[in-house]
Amino acid sequence: MKDGNLRVRNYIIYVIFILFSFSIMVLDFFSNQEISSTISKRMNFLIPSSVNFPDYLEFFDTELFQTRNNLINENIRLKNEVLELRKLKIENDLLKEELDANKNLIESVDSTNYFYIKTTAFIKNNENKYLVSGGYDKNFEKNDIVINEEGFVVGFVDKIFQNHSEIVFLDDVDFSMPGLDRFGNEYLIQNNGSQLSVYTTSVNELTANIDFIFTASIFDQPGRFPIVSLSDAKITVDDNKISSNIDIEEISFSFTDIYIVKTNDLP
């Protein structure tokens, strides 16, 4: 019974709604659409007609894409910076190791036995040899070794004049100097034009574990100044002989701050 009354009530509401809608349409028609215009204005107030939803959505999508793209680029940049920092750290650690090794080399020289005269290569003579200031006036002698600021041998005194001397440097084709490694093997280091040729003249222990070739007192030289480093060089061991070659291009040093090593004769 109640369900039947509910259905009748719903039908009546539908009929009233239809009649009301029809009446509104008739009134709107005879009022030159004033009613629909009023409703349209009300709707425009709630939803402004100036808003272009497709453009707004396009703008939103563009901004979102740009932001995402910027984040990706920033992430790539940060990753590259981290890789570069790791690379620099490795290089820095290697340089520290090399510096510590050089310090140990210099500390192995008994500095109380020697003194150093600073000089500078200032001109080449007609034999294409560098001249440095200082000669007999500074008590320079033939075969005095010449070192750089790091303590490495870069040449030796060849000819001496009153106030200047001729130096044979490592990159000169007639450079030749004996040396000794830490195992007591004796070497000759010669410039063959494009490379420094390093080979043994007397073998005490046959090994490829060679780091530096030094000056030695057995050759009438100031002791244990490094001449060349073989740490990164290819070393050949065969037929009771140790040998290696170093490209001249890999040898670089300044001609400005160099020093002549002299024996300290003071008691």
Summary of the structure (lengths in Angstrom):
residues: 267
radius of gyration: 45.8
end to end distance: 136.6
largest distance: 140.0
contacts: 665
relative contact order: 0.10
helix: 41%
strand: 28%
